[in-house]
Amino acid sequence: MIHLLVHDKQDTVGVAVIEGIIAGQEMTGWVMEDDSTITVTAKSDIPIGHKAAIRDIKSGDTIIKYGFDIGKAVADIHVGEHAHVHNIKTKRW
């Protein structure tokens, strides 16, 4: 079963495509760019449509989703953690 959608191998987050991902659950991510898969253990609950870190992200790092810069981390985000407005902000202001 696919839990996360990842467009590019350079992405730092994947998007949850199923309901009910809970902390401790192993997630499979489909990398569309090369039709490969990755495995990440959820460190927190991930709501459908929200992001999970697929690699460690340091505070200040750029977040890449679907191959695009979507903002910067305002806190460290570890692999498998929920990545959302509490730890990602726009670079616009």
Phi, psi and omega per residue, in radians:
M1 nan 2.416 3.085
I2 -1.588 2.210 3.135
H3 -1.818 -0.591 -3.074
L4 -2.200 2.525 3.057
L5 -1.899 2.203 3.129
V6 -2.220 2.158 -3.091
H7 -1.419 -0.881 -3.044
D8 -2.036 2.645 3.076
K9 -1.145 -0.372 3.120
Q10 -1.430 -0.164 -3.140
D11 -1.012 2.546 3.086
T12 -1.839 -0.177 3.103
V13 -2.351 2.702 3.005
G14 -2.115 2.736 -3.102
V15 -1.802 2.254 3.117
A16 -1.178 2.233 -3.104
V17 -1.994 0.143 3.048
I18 -2.326 2.764 3.071
E19 -1.385 2.648 2.882
G20 1.426 0.426 3.051
I21 -1.252 2.208 -3.091
I22 -2.094 2.713 3.120
A23 -0.928 2.376 -3.131
G24 1.643 -0.256 -3.113
Q25 -1.363 2.425 3.036
E26 -1.393 2.271 -3.130
M27 -1.976 2.449 3.018
T28 -1.831 2.253 3.086
G29 -1.925 2.374 3.088
W30 -1.712 2.100 3.097
V31 -1.628 1.862 -3.036
M32 -1.141 -0.591 -3.068
E33 -0.919 -0.748 -3.092
D34 -2.239 0.240 3.102
D35 1.008 0.640 3.087
S36 -1.807 3.061 3.066
T37 -2.225 2.725 3.039
I38 -2.235 2.801 3.088
T39 -2.190 2.269 -3.121
V40 -2.394 2.432 3.055
T41 -1.631 2.209 3.126
A42 -1.154 2.226 3.078
K43 -1.698 -0.147 3.078
S44 -2.635 2.895 3.070
D45 -1.155 2.451 -3.127
I46 -2.167 1.901 3.100
P47 -1.180 2.642 3.089
I48 -0.986 2.402 -3.140
G49 1.502 -0.176 3.109
H50 -1.627 2.970 -3.065
K51 -1.776 2.642 2.988
A52 -2.204 2.431 3.078
A53 -1.184 2.325 3.103
I54 -1.880 0.005 2.965
R55 -2.669 2.823 3.113
D56 -1.141 2.379 -3.119
I57 -2.186 2.235 3.120
K58 -1.587 2.638 3.058
S59 -0.939 2.292 -3.108
G60 1.674 -0.294 3.122
D61 -1.205 2.643 3.036
T62 -1.314 2.412 3.073
I63 -1.669 2.222 3.124
I64 -1.970 2.128 3.109
K65 -2.312 2.284 -3.112
Y66 0.983 0.528 3.104
G67 1.432 0.092 -3.072
F68 -2.155 2.608 3.045
D69 -1.241 2.047 3.138
I70 -1.949 0.052 3.135
G71 2.561 -2.850 -3.130
K72 -2.288 2.642 3.081
A73 -1.306 2.364 3.074
V74 -1.868 0.108 3.047
A75 -2.727 2.782 3.028
D76 -1.120 2.430 3.107
I77 -2.213 2.055 -3.089
H78 -1.577 2.735 3.122
V79 -0.858 2.258 3.086
G80 1.588 -0.127 -3.142
E81 -1.471 2.664 3.062
H82 -1.091 2.238 3.120
A83 -2.052 1.974 -3.052
H84 -2.720 -2.794 -3.040
V85 -1.113 -0.303 3.118
H86 -1.357 -0.315 3.142
N87 -2.382 0.131 3.063
I88 -2.323 2.350 3.096
K89 -2.297 2.722 3.068
T90 -1.154 2.723 3.049
K91 -1.603 -0.043 -3.054
R92 -1.237 -0.532 3.108
W93 -2.667 nan nan
